[in-house]
Amino acid sequence: MRTVYVNGEYVPEDQAKISVFDRGFLFADGVYEVTSVLDGKLIDFAGHVARLKRSLAELEMDAPCDEAELLAIHKRLVAENGIEEGLVYLQVTRGAADRDFAYPEAATPTLVLFTQSKPGLADAPAAKTGIKVISIPDRRWGRRDIKTVQLLYPSMGKMMAKAAGAADAWMVEDGAVTEGTSNNAYIVKGNTIITRHLGEEILHGITRAAVLRMASEAQMKVEERAFTIEEAQQADEAFVTSASTFVMPVVDIDGAQIGTGAPGPVAQRLREIYLDESRKKAV
C-alpha cells in the first residue's frame, strides 16, 4: 500500500481523506503537476514548480508551501514507495469552504501528493512502434495555459481515441491543431520541427520547453506556429511530448500513415537526447 501526502501528513492511501467541501471536488478549483521519476530521481522538478507557481498566481490561489518543502515531500514519497520509474502527482486546491461560486476569503489550500510506479517508463514499447492518433474538436475552456484539474473533456478524448483503436486524440480549433489530450503535438517537415506557438490555447509543457531547447542545441530547426491535420498527415514525422511519455512518435493520424509508418529519426533522436540529458540533471 502506498504512502500518500495529505495536508502535512504521510498516511497509507486507504486513510487519506479530504473534506467533501473541498473546492477541487466541488468546482475543479485546483491545479496539478506530474513529475516523472527515473532511476529514483525527479525529472525537470524546477520546471514543474515554476509552472505550478504560475498556475497558482493566475488563479489568485495561495501556495501551500515553498519549493524546498515540495522537493522534500517528493523525495520522501519516492523513497518510501520505492519508486525507480514512475510519476509523482501533486494537486493544490483552494481548500474547503461552504459551497459558493465566489472564492472563500480565508480557506487554507489543500495539498495532496501520491506516486505511481511505472516500470519500463523510459523503455516503453510504444516508443519503438509509434502510436496512432485521431482528431477531435477542441471543446475545452479558454485558459489551457493554466494546468487546472478540469480534465473531463481530455478524458472524453482519450475514450474517443480508444474506441477508434488509437492511443490518443489531437484537438483542433479554428482549423488548427492545439495539442493532444495530455501532451504537446509536433510535426517534422524536412529539417524543421513544427509545434504550436505558446499562448492561452495550449499548456506550456515542461517537457516541450526542454525538448525544443535540446533540439536547438542539436542544430535542429524549430518553428513555432499553428498547423492543420492535413499538414500533419503530409509531414515526414510526427510526435508528442509529455512528462509521462517523454518524446513519443506518432505514425498514424486519422488513418493516414505518417512518413514511412514507423518512428522517424528526429523523434527517435530527440527521445534519446531528452532521456540522457534529463537523467544527468535529475534530483
N, C-alpha and C positions, 0 to 999 in steps of 0.2 A: 504494500500500500504506500502510495506516495505521501511525502510531506509537502504541504502547501503553505503559503503565507497568506494570512488574512489580518489586516489592520494591526500589525505589530506582533502577531503570534505565529509560530510554526506549529501546525497541527496536522494530524492524519487527515487525508482527504474526506473521509466519511464524517469528520467532526467539523468541517469548515462550514460556517454559516454567515450570511449577511441578512440585513433587515429586508422584510417584504416591502418596506417603504423606500428602499434604495432607488435613486433616480436612474441608475443604469438599467434596472429592471423595469421601471415604470415608463421611462421616456427615452431609453437608449442614450441617456445623458452621460456619456463617458467616452474615453479614448483608450487605445491599447497599443502595444508594441509586441513584436515577436522577434526574439533574438536567437540566432542559430548557435548551436554548440558543436564544435568539432574537437576531438581529442580532449574532451573535458574542459575546453576553454570557450569563451564567448567571442563571437564574430561581430565586428562592427559595433561594439557596445556604445562607444561615444556617439556615433551617428544616430543610433536609436534614441539615446537620451536627449540629444539635441532636438530631434523631431518631436519627441514627447513634450518637451518644454514648449515648443511652438504650438502644438495642438492644444495644450492646456491654456496658453495665452489667448489663442483665437476664440476659445470658449469661455474666457474670463473665469477659469477654474483654478483654484489653488493647488500648488504642488504638494503632495503628501509628505515628501522628504527630499533630501538633497541627493546629488549624483553619487557621492561616496556611500551613502546608506543603500541606495538602489544597487550599486555594484556588490556590496557585501551580501545583500539579500539574494541576488542572482547566484553568487558563488556558493553560498551556503546550500541553496536548493539543489544546485548541480552536484555538489559533493554528497549531500545526504541522500539524494536519489540515485547516485551512481550513474549520472548521465555522461556517456562518452560521445555519442552522436544524438542530437535531438534538438529540442526547442525549449525556450523559456517564454511563457506567455505572461504579460503584465497588463493589468487593467486598472485604470483610475476612473472613478465616477465622482459626481459632485457630492455624493453622500446621501444619507437618509433624511427625509423630511416628509411631513404630511403632504399628500398629493396636491400639487398646484402647478400650473404651467409656468408661473413666474419662478425665477431662481430663488431658493431659500437664502436668507441673509446670513445665517450662521451654521450652515451644515459643515460637518467635517468630512473631507474626502475619504472615499473608500479605496483602499489599495489591496489588490489581490494578485498573487503570482502563483503559477504552477509550472511544472515541467512536463515534457512529453519525450519519451525515449523513442528514437527513430534510428535503429541500427541500419547501416548501409546508406545513410542520407547522402553522403558525398559520392557514393558509387552506385547511384540509382540506375537500374536497368533502362529506364525511360530516356536517360541521357544518351544512351548508345543507339537507341532506335528512333528517338524523336517522338513527339506527341501530335495528335490531331486536335484542331480547334474548330468551333463553329462561330458564326457571327450572330449577335442578338442586339436589339435596340438597347441603348443606354438609358435606363429609366430611374437612375439614382438621383438623390438631391444634388444641388449645385456645388456644394463645398467639399469636393472629393479630396482636396489637398489636406483636409483635417482627417486624421486617422481615427474616426469615430467607430463605435461598436454597431453602427447601423448597417448590418451586413445581410439583411434579408434578401434583397434583390441579387447580390452576388451569389448567395446560396441557391436562389432560384436558377440563376445562370448555370451554376455547376450541375444542377439537376437536369436542365435542358441539354447540356453537353453530354451528360451520362446517358440520357435517353437516346441521343443521336449517335452513340458509340464513340464519343470524343472525350478528351481529357479535360478540356476547358472551353470557355467562350470568350471571344473578343467582343467588347461592347462598342457600338457605333452610334455616333451622334452627329447630326448635320452632315451625313455622308462620310465622315472620317472616323477612324478607329481612335477611341480614347485609351483604353487599357484592357487587360484581362480581368477576370473576376477577382483575382488575388495576386496580380503581377503586372509589371510593365511590359509593353509589347514593342517589338523591333522587327525590321526587315533589313536585308542586305541586298544592295544592288551594285554590281561591280565591286569597287573598293570602298563603298560608302555604307556605313551603318546609319539607318534612319529610325528615329524614335520621336514620339510626340514631344513637343516643347512643354516646359513646365507652366503651370497655371492652375486655376481653381478646378479645372476639368479632370485632373488626374492626381493620384497620390505621388508625392515626391519621394520615390523609392530610395532607400538607403543603399540597397544593392545596385540600383540603377546608377546612382552617383559614383559608386566605386567602380563599376564596370566601364562606364564612359571615361572615367579618368584613366583607367588601365588601358583602354582601347587607344586613347590619345598617346599615352606613353609608349605604346607598341606601334606607333606611326600609322594607326588606322584612322581613316577619315570618318568624322561623326557629323551628322546633320540632324538638328532638332526641329522637326516640323510635323504637321499632320500628314497622314497618308490614308488611302482608301483600302477597302478589302480587295478591290480589283487590282490595285497596285501591288498589294501584298501577294496575291496569287501569281503575279508575274515576276516576283522577286527571285533572286538566286538562293536566298536563305531567309529564314525567319526564326525568331526565338523569343523567349520571355525571361525575365529575371525577377527573383523574389528572395526573401531571406530563407525560405524553406526549400526552394528548388535551385537556388544559385543561378546558373545560366542553363536554360532548358531549350533544346532545339525544337522547332515546330516544323513538321514535314507535310502537313495537310491542312488546308483552310477551306471549309465548306465543300469538302470533297475534291478540291483541286490540289494536285501534287505540287509541292514547292521544290523548285530546283530538281535535283536528282531523286527526291523522295527519301533521302537519307540525311542525317545531320551533316551540315556543311562545315568547312574548315574554319570559318570565322567564329561560329558559335562554339565549336569544339575547342578552339584555341583560347577563347575568352573564358570558358569554364575552367580550363586548365590553369590559366593565369590567376583567375579570381580565387580558386581554392588554394593555390600555392601562396599567393600574397596574403590572403586572409588568415591562413594558419600561422604565418610568420608574425602577424600583428595581433593575434588573439590574446585576450587577457583572462 
